[in-house]
Amino acid sequence: MTVRGLYVITDPNLSPGRRMLHDVEEAIAGGARVVQYRNKTADYATRRRQAREIRQTCRIRQVTFIVNDDVELAAEVDADGVHIGENDASLSAARRVVGSARLIGVSCYNDLSRARRAVELGADYVAFGSFYSSASKPCARRASSALLHRAHRELRVPIVAIGGITPDNGASLVAAGADALAVIQAVFAAADRRAAAEQIAKLFDHEMSTR
């Protein structure tokens, strides 16, 4: 299980109903290496079904599958990991539920000290952002490329950049130290999901080979 490259996050508004699985398959075909299942509006039965379907696809394609927020769902569907924010379960509580074999990612916004603490407590990766204006979270705190540079130097876990990332602005974040670029709109709001994923995935081709 790795957190590297294009990291896509589902959105039930952009991929409603049964279309979600199809859109995830297209993103993976375009080069997504991590898929986070995020659906805060559906009932539990629907979320469990969707998560299981996406997990099966990710397992077949050898793509890392992460569940957003819900540690119980992550354990139930045998996800590769769970991603938590500041208003979700604590890292220690999440670890008790998902166990030692699954990944735990932590949102750290624009706070390097939060990331340091998370790594000390056993986080497997950390995420910073928003780096640009985001339609998904328009009021999100802003992070800078300087923060990525510092985190890349100090932390020994993968670093995810998120927030308003596109094929045009993502390369500078990879150069600054991002191991993964997390996107929603840039892939799932595109007319051609596969082509959109390919554009972002290829940003890692040169940078990762030189690190």
ChimeraX commands (.cxc) that place a marker at each C-alpha (Angstrom):
marker #1 position 0.00,0.00,0.00 radius 0.5
marker #1 position 1.48,3.31,-1.03 radius 0.5
marker #1 position 0.39,6.94,-1.12 radius 0.5
marker #1 position 2.07,8.31,-4.22 radius 0.5
marker #1 position 0.97,10.00,-7.43 radius 0.5
marker #1 position -2.57,10.97,-8.34 radius 0.5
marker #1 position -4.94,10.66,-5.36 radius 0.5
marker #1 position -8.61,11.04,-6.33 radius 0.5
marker #1 position -11.46,11.75,-3.91 radius 0.5
marker #1 position -15.02,10.82,-4.81 radius 0.5
marker #1 position -17.87,13.32,-4.78 radius 0.5
marker #1 position -21.47,12.04,-4.89 radius 0.5
marker #1 position -22.64,15.26,-6.53 radius 0.5
marker #1 position -20.24,14.85,-9.44 radius 0.5
marker #1 position -20.60,11.06,-9.59 radius 0.5
marker #1 position -24.14,10.26,-8.44 radius 0.5
marker #1 position -25.39,6.76,-7.76 radius 0.5
marker #1 position -23.96,3.94,-9.85 radius 0.5
marker #1 position -21.90,6.39,-11.85 radius 0.5
marker #1 position -19.43,6.68,-8.98 radius 0.5
marker #1 position -17.88,3.27,-9.60 radius 0.5
marker #1 position -17.60,3.94,-13.33 radius 0.5
marker #1 position -15.92,7.29,-12.72 radius 0.5
marker #1 position -13.46,5.72,-10.30 radius 0.5
marker #1 position -12.63,3.06,-12.88 radius 0.5
marker #1 position -11.97,5.79,-15.45 radius 0.5
marker #1 position -9.73,7.67,-13.01 radius 0.5
marker #1 position -7.74,4.53,-12.30 radius 0.5
marker #1 position -7.41,3.82,-16.00 radius 0.5
marker #1 position -5.99,7.33,-16.34 radius 0.5
marker #1 position -3.35,6.72,-13.69 radius 0.5
marker #1 position -4.87,7.32,-10.23 radius 0.5
marker #1 position -2.84,5.42,-7.63 radius 0.5
marker #1 position -4.96,6.23,-4.58 radius 0.5
marker #1 position -8.75,6.45,-4.32 radius 0.5
marker #1 position -10.47,7.99,-1.31 radius 0.5
marker #1 position -14.13,7.19,-0.89 radius 0.5
marker #1 position -15.90,10.29,0.41 radius 0.5
marker #1 position -19.69,10.46,0.66 radius 0.5
marker #1 position -21.13,12.41,3.58 radius 0.5
marker #1 position -24.75,12.44,2.41 radius 0.5
marker #1 position -25.78,8.85,1.67 radius 0.5
marker #1 position -27.20,6.42,4.21 radius 0.5
marker #1 position -24.89,3.79,5.71 radius 0.5
marker #1 position -26.14,0.93,3.53 radius 0.5
marker #1 position -25.41,2.91,0.37 radius 0.5
marker #1 position -21.99,3.97,1.60 radius 0.5
marker #1 position -21.14,0.40,2.55 radius 0.5
marker #1 position -22.17,-0.88,-0.88 radius 0.5
marker #1 position -20.28,1.83,-2.75 radius 0.5
marker #1 position -17.19,1.39,-0.59 radius 0.5
marker #1 position -17.16,-2.36,-1.13 radius 0.5
marker #1 position -17.51,-1.98,-4.88 radius 0.5
marker #1 position -14.74,0.58,-5.11 radius 0.5
marker #1 position -12.50,-1.42,-2.78 radius 0.5
marker #1 position -12.89,-4.47,-5.02 radius 0.5
marker #1 position -11.96,-2.45,-8.11 radius 0.5
marker #1 position -8.95,-0.94,-6.34 radius 0.5
marker #1 position -7.77,-4.34,-5.16 radius 0.5
marker #1 position -7.93,-5.79,-8.66 radius 0.5
marker #1 position -6.03,-2.82,-10.08 radius 0.5
marker #1 position -3.57,-2.68,-7.15 radius 0.5
marker #1 position -4.61,0.84,-6.20 radius 0.5
marker #1 position -4.63,2.04,-2.58 radius 0.5
marker #1 position -8.17,2.46,-1.24 radius 0.5
marker #1 position -8.87,4.93,1.58 radius 0.5
marker #1 position -12.15,5.72,3.34 radius 0.5
marker #1 position -12.77,9.29,4.43 radius 0.5
marker #1 position -13.57,9.91,8.10 radius 0.5
marker #1 position -15.46,6.71,8.91 radius 0.5
marker #1 position -13.11,4.34,10.71 radius 0.5
marker #1 position -15.80,1.70,11.29 radius 0.5
marker #1 position -16.68,1.63,7.59 radius 0.5
marker #1 position -13.00,1.39,6.67 radius 0.5
marker #1 position -12.60,-1.66,8.88 radius 0.5
marker #1 position -15.87,-3.26,7.75 radius 0.5
marker #1 position -15.10,-3.09,4.04 radius 0.5
marker #1 position -11.43,-3.98,4.55 radius 0.5
marker #1 position -10.11,-0.72,3.13 radius 0.5
marker #1 position -6.39,-0.10,2.93 radius 0.5
marker #1 position -6.78,2.84,5.25 radius 0.5
marker #1 position -8.76,5.76,6.58 radius 0.5
marker #1 position -8.29,9.53,6.35 radius 0.5
marker #1 position -9.19,11.72,9.33 radius 0.5
marker #1 position -9.53,15.46,9.88 radius 0.5
marker #1 position -9.50,17.62,12.97 radius 0.5
marker #1 position -13.20,16.98,13.71 radius 0.5
marker #1 position -13.05,13.22,13.23 radius 0.5
marker #1 position -11.84,10.42,15.51 radius 0.5
marker #1 position -8.46,10.91,17.12 radius 0.5
marker #1 position -5.54,9.10,15.59 radius 0.5
marker #1 position -5.23,6.77,18.56 radius 0.5
marker #1 position -8.96,5.97,18.47 radius 0.5
marker #1 position -8.80,5.36,14.73 radius 0.5
marker #1 position -5.83,3.04,15.18 radius 0.5
marker #1 position -7.73,0.96,17.73 radius 0.5
marker #1 position -10.49,0.38,15.19 radius 0.5
marker #1 position -8.55,-0.12,11.95 radius 0.5
marker #1 position -5.55,-1.90,13.43 radius 0.5
marker #1 position -1.87,-1.67,12.70 radius 0.5
marker #1 position -1.98,-3.02,9.14 radius 0.5
marker #1 position -4.10,-0.21,7.68 radius 0.5
marker #1 position -2.95,3.28,6.75 radius 0.5
marker #1 position -4.09,6.35,8.62 radius 0.5
marker #1 position -3.81,9.71,6.88 radius 0.5
marker #1 position -4.29,12.99,8.70 radius 0.5
marker #1 position -5.40,16.39,7.37 radius 0.5
marker #1 position -2.97,19.03,8.63 radius 0.5
marker #1 position -4.26,22.05,6.68 radius 0.5
marker #1 position -1.51,24.69,6.90 radius 0.5
marker #1 position -0.11,23.49,10.24 radius 0.5
marker #1 position 3.31,21.83,10.22 radius 0.5
marker #1 position 3.24,21.34,14.00 radius 0.5
marker #1 position 0.02,19.33,13.65 radius 0.5
marker #1 position 1.76,17.18,11.05 radius 0.5
marker #1 position 4.73,16.60,13.33 radius 0.5
marker #1 position 2.43,15.48,16.13 radius 0.5
marker #1 position 0.49,13.22,13.80 radius 0.5
marker #1 position 3.66,11.51,12.60 radius 0.5
marker #1 position 4.86,11.07,16.19 radius 0.5
marker #1 position 1.54,9.39,17.00 radius 0.5
marker #1 position 1.84,7.02,14.06 radius 0.5
marker #1 position 0.23,8.68,11.03 radius 0.5
marker #1 position 1.22,6.94,7.81 radius 0.5
marker #1 position 0.82,10.06,5.67 radius 0.5
marker #1 position -0.20,13.69,6.12 radius 0.5
marker #1 position -2.11,16.09,3.88 radius 0.5
marker #1 position -1.71,19.86,3.57 radius 0.5
marker #1 position -3.97,22.37,1.82 radius 0.5
marker #1 position -5.84,24.12,0.41 radius 0.5
marker #1 position -3.08,25.34,-1.89 radius 0.5
marker #1 position -5.42,27.06,-4.34 radius 0.5
marker #1 position -9.02,28.20,-4.39 radius 0.5
marker #1 position -11.21,25.13,-4.12 radius 0.5
marker #1 position -14.78,24.74,-5.30 radius 0.5
marker #1 position -15.22,21.82,-2.89 radius 0.5
marker #1 position -14.08,23.82,0.16 radius 0.5
marker #1 position -14.10,27.52,-0.74 radius 0.5
marker #1 position -13.38,28.66,2.84 radius 0.5
marker #1 position -10.53,26.23,3.48 radius 0.5
marker #1 position -7.33,27.47,5.10 radius 0.5
marker #1 position -4.54,28.18,2.64 radius 0.5
marker #1 position -1.17,26.44,2.65 radius 0.5
marker #1 position 1.98,27.50,0.80 radius 0.5
marker #1 position 4.65,25.77,-1.25 radius 0.5
marker #1 position 7.16,26.85,1.42 radius 0.5
marker #1 position 5.27,24.64,3.86 radius 0.5
marker #1 position 5.65,21.71,1.48 radius 0.5
marker #1 position 9.41,22.31,1.26 radius 0.5
marker #1 position 9.74,22.25,5.04 radius 0.5
marker #1 position 7.51,19.21,5.46 radius 0.5
marker #1 position 9.44,17.33,2.77 radius 0.5
marker #1 position 12.71,18.02,4.57 radius 0.5
marker #1 position 11.45,17.16,8.05 radius 0.5
marker #1 position 8.87,14.40,7.78 radius 0.5
marker #1 position 9.52,10.80,6.89 radius 0.5
marker #1 position 6.04,9.96,5.64 radius 0.5
marker #1 position 4.33,10.66,2.30 radius 0.5
marker #1 position 2.96,14.19,1.90 radius 0.5
marker #1 position -0.30,14.88,0.09 radius 0.5
marker #1 position -1.21,18.28,-1.36 radius 0.5
marker #1 position -4.88,19.16,-1.81 radius 0.5
marker #1 position -7.09,22.07,-2.79 radius 0.5
marker #1 position -7.82,23.51,-6.22 radius 0.5
marker #1 position -5.12,21.45,-7.92 radius 0.5
marker #1 position -5.13,21.22,-11.72 radius 0.5
marker #1 position -2.74,19.97,-14.41 radius 0.5
marker #1 position -1.54,23.57,-14.78 radius 0.5
marker #1 position -0.62,24.25,-11.14 radius 0.5
marker #1 position 0.17,20.79,-9.81 radius 0.5
marker #1 position 3.72,20.48,-11.10 radius 0.5
marker #1 position 5.03,23.17,-8.76 radius 0.5
marker #1 position 3.62,21.29,-5.78 radius 0.5
marker #1 position 5.30,18.06,-6.83 radius 0.5
marker #1 position 8.55,19.97,-7.23 radius 0.5
marker #1 position 8.08,21.45,-3.75 radius 0.5
marker #1 position 7.83,18.00,-2.19 radius 0.5
marker #1 position 4.30,16.63,-2.60 radius 0.5
marker #1 position 4.32,12.85,-2.97 radius 0.5
marker #1 position 0.68,12.85,-4.03 radius 0.5
marker #1 position -1.82,15.34,-5.44 radius 0.5
marker #1 position -5.35,14.93,-4.13 radius 0.5
marker #1 position -8.10,16.13,-6.45 radius 0.5
marker #1 position -11.86,16.06,-6.81 radius 0.5
marker #1 position -13.01,18.60,-9.38 radius 0.5
marker #1 position -9.99,18.32,-11.67 radius 0.5
marker #1 position -10.93,14.72,-12.47 radius 0.5
marker #1 position -14.55,14.12,-11.57 radius 0.5
marker #1 position -15.89,17.40,-12.96 radius 0.5
marker #1 position -14.10,16.82,-16.28 radius 0.5
marker #1 position -15.99,15.66,-19.33 radius 0.5
marker #1 position -13.38,12.94,-19.89 radius 0.5
marker #1 position -12.39,11.54,-16.48 radius 0.5
marker #1 position -9.70,9.27,-17.85 radius 0.5
marker #1 position -7.97,11.98,-19.85 radius 0.5
marker #1 position -8.13,14.39,-16.90 radius 0.5
marker #1 position -6.52,11.79,-14.65 radius 0.5
marker #1 position -3.79,11.16,-17.20 radius 0.5
marker #1 position -2.89,14.84,-17.30 radius 0.5
marker #1 position -2.29,14.99,-13.55 radius 0.5
marker #1 position -0.72,11.54,-13.22 radius 0.5
marker #1 position 1.97,12.40,-15.75 radius 0.5
marker #1 position 3.15,15.31,-13.57 radius 0.5
marker #1 position 4.91,12.68,-11.45 radius 0.5
marker #1 position 6.74,10.94,-14.29 radius 0.5
marker #1 position 9.92,13.04,-14.18 radius 0.5
marker #1 position 9.91,14.29,-10.59 radius 0.5
marker #1 position 9.53,10.89,-8.95 radius 0.5
marker #1 position 12.30,9.40,-11.08 radius 0.5
marker #1 position 14.75,12.05,-9.86 radius 0.5
marker #1 position 13.98,11.93,-6.12 radius 0.5
marker link #1:1,2 radius 0.2
marker link #1:2,3 radius 0.2
marker link #1:3,4 radius 0.2
marker link #1:4,5 radius 0.2
marker link #1:5,6 radius 0.2
marker link #1:6,7 radius 0.2
marker link #1:7,8 radius 0.2
marker link #1:8,9 radius 0.2
marker link #1:9,10 radius 0.2
marker link #1:10,11 radius 0.2
marker link #1:11,12 radius 0.2
marker link #1:12,13 radius 0.2
marker link #1:13,14 radius 0.2
marker link #1:14,15 radius 0.2
marker link #1:15,16 radius 0.2
marker link #1:16,17 radius 0.2
marker link #1:17,18 radius 0.2
marker link #1:18,19 radius 0.2
marker link #1:19,20 radius 0.2
marker link #1:20,21 radius 0.2
marker link #1:21,22 radius 0.2
marker link #1:22,23 radius 0.2
marker link #1:23,24 radius 0.2
marker link #1:24,25 radius 0.2
marker link #1:25,26 radius 0.2
marker link #1:26,27 radius 0.2
marker link #1:27,28 radius 0.2
marker link #1:28,29 radius 0.2
marker link #1:29,30 radius 0.2
marker link #1:30,31 radius 0.2
marker link #1:31,32 radius 0.2
marker link #1:32,33 radius 0.2
marker link #1:33,34 radius 0.2
marker link #1:34,35 radius 0.2
marker link #1:35,36 radius 0.2
marker link #1:36,37 radius 0.2
marker link #1:37,38 radius 0.2
marker link #1:38,39 radius 0.2
marker link #1:39,40 radius 0.2
marker link #1:40,41 radius 0.2
marker link #1:41,42 radius 0.2
marker link #1:42,43 radius 0.2
marker link #1:43,44 radius 0.2
marker link #1:44,45 radius 0.2
marker link #1:45,46 radius 0.2
marker link #1:46,47 radius 0.2
marker link #1:47,48 radius 0.2
marker link #1:48,49 radius 0.2
marker link #1:49,50 radius 0.2
marker link #1:50,51 radius 0.2
marker link #1:51,52 radius 0.2
marker link #1:52,53 radius 0.2
marker link #1:53,54 radius 0.2
marker link #1:54,55 radius 0.2
marker link #1:55,56 radius 0.2
marker link #1:56,57 radius 0.2
marker link #1:57,58 radius 0.2
marker link #1:58,59 radius 0.2
marker link #1:59,60 radius 0.2
marker link #1:60,61 radius 0.2
marker link #1:61,62 radius 0.2
marker link #1:62,63 radius 0.2
marker link #1:63,64 radius 0.2
marker link #1:64,65 radius 0.2
marker link #1:65,66 radius 0.2
marker link #1:66,67 radius 0.2
marker link #1:67,68 radius 0.2
marker link #1:68,69 radius 0.2
marker link #1:69,70 radius 0.2
marker link #1:70,71 radius 0.2
marker link #1:71,72 radius 0.2
marker link #1:72,73 radius 0.2
marker link #1:73,74 radius 0.2
marker link #1:74,75 radius 0.2
marker link #1:75,76 radius 0.2
marker link #1:76,77 radius 0.2
marker link #1:77,78 radius 0.2
marker link #1:78,79 radius 0.2
marker link #1:79,80 radius 0.2
marker link #1:80,81 radius 0.2
marker link #1:81,82 radius 0.2
marker link #1:82,83 radius 0.2
marker link #1:83,84 radius 0.2
marker link #1:84,85 radius 0.2
marker link #1:85,86 radius 0.2
marker link #1:86,87 radius 0.2
marker link #1:87,88 radius 0.2
marker link #1:88,89 radius 0.2
marker link #1:89,90 radius 0.2
marker link #1:90,91 radius 0.2
marker link #1:91,92 radius 0.2
marker link #1:92,93 radius 0.2
marker link #1:93,94 radius 0.2
marker link #1:94,95 radius 0.2
marker link #1:95,96 radius 0.2
marker link #1:96,97 radius 0.2
marker link #1:97,98 radius 0.2
marker link #1:98,99 radius 0.2
marker link #1:99,100 radius 0.2
marker link #1:100,101 radius 0.2
marker link #1:101,102 radius 0.2
marker link #1:102,103 radius 0.2
marker link #1:103,104 radius 0.2
marker link #1:104,105 radius 0.2
marker link #1:105,106 radius 0.2
marker link #1:106,107 radius 0.2
marker link #1:107,108 radius 0.2
marker link #1:108,109 radius 0.2
marker link #1:109,110 radius 0.2
marker link #1:110,111 radius 0.2
marker link #1:111,112 radius 0.2
marker link #1:112,113 radius 0.2
marker link #1:113,114 radius 0.2
marker link #1:114,115 radius 0.2
marker link #1:115,116 radius 0.2
marker link #1:116,117 radius 0.2
marker link #1:117,118 radius 0.2
marker link #1:118,119 radius 0.2
marker link #1:119,120 radius 0.2
marker link #1:120,121 radius 0.2
marker link #1:121,122 radius 0.2
marker link #1:122,123 radius 0.2
marker link #1:123,124 radius 0.2
marker link #1:124,125 radius 0.2
marker link #1:125,126 radius 0.2
marker link #1:126,127 radius 0.2
marker link #1:127,128 radius 0.2
marker link #1:128,129 radius 0.2
marker link #1:129,130 radius 0.2
marker link #1:130,131 radius 0.2
marker link #1:131,132 radius 0.2
marker link #1:132,133 radius 0.2
marker link #1:133,134 radius 0.2
marker link #1:134,135 radius 0.2
marker link #1:135,136 radius 0.2
marker link #1:136,137 radius 0.2
marker link #1:137,138 radius 0.2
marker link #1:138,139 radius 0.2
marker link #1:139,140 radius 0.2
marker link #1:140,141 radius 0.2
marker link #1:141,142 radius 0.2
marker link #1:142,143 radius 0.2
marker link #1:143,144 radius 0.2
marker link #1:144,145 radius 0.2
marker link #1:145,146 radius 0.2
marker link #1:146,147 radius 0.2
marker link #1:147,148 radius 0.2
marker link #1:148,149 radius 0.2
marker link #1:149,150 radius 0.2
marker link #1:150,151 radius 0.2
marker link #1:151,152 radius 0.2
marker link #1:152,153 radius 0.2
marker link #1:153,154 radius 0.2
marker link #1:154,155 radius 0.2
marker link #1:155,156 radius 0.2
marker link #1:156,157 radius 0.2
marker link #1:157,158 radius 0.2
marker link #1:158,159 radius 0.2
marker link #1:159,160 radius 0.2
marker link #1:160,161 radius 0.2
marker link #1:161,162 radius 0.2
marker link #1:162,163 radius 0.2
marker link #1:163,164 radius 0.2
marker link #1:164,165 radius 0.2
marker link #1:165,166 radius 0.2
marker link #1:166,167 radius 0.2
marker link #1:167,168 radius 0.2
marker link #1:168,169 radius 0.2
marker link #1:169,170 radius 0.2
marker link #1:170,171 radius 0.2
marker link #1:171,172 radius 0.2
marker link #1:172,173 radius 0.2
marker link #1:173,174 radius 0.2
marker link #1:174,175 radius 0.2
marker link #1:175,176 radius 0.2
marker link #1:176,177 radius 0.2
marker link #1:177,178 radius 0.2
marker link #1:178,179 radius 0.2
marker link #1:179,180 radius 0.2
marker link #1:180,181 radius 0.2
marker link #1:181,182 radius 0.2
marker link #1:182,183 radius 0.2
marker link #1:183,184 radius 0.2
marker link #1:184,185 radius 0.2
marker link #1:185,186 radius 0.2
marker link #1:186,187 radius 0.2
marker link #1:187,188 radius 0.2
marker link #1:188,189 radius 0.2
marker link #1:189,190 radius 0.2
marker link #1:190,191 radius 0.2
marker link #1:191,192 radius 0.2
marker link #1:192,193 radius 0.2
marker link #1:193,194 radius 0.2
marker link #1:194,195 radius 0.2
marker link #1:195,196 radius 0.2
marker link #1:196,197 radius 0.2
marker link #1:197,198 radius 0.2
marker link #1:198,199 radius 0.2
marker link #1:199,200 radius 0.2
marker link #1:200,201 radius 0.2
marker link #1:201,202 radius 0.2
marker link #1:202,203 radius 0.2
marker link #1:203,204 radius 0.2
marker link #1:204,205 radius 0.2
marker link #1:205,206 radius 0.2
marker link #1:206,207 radius 0.2
marker link #1:207,208 radius 0.2
marker link #1:208,209 radius 0.2
marker link #1:209,210 radius 0.2
marker link #1:210,211 radius 0.2
view
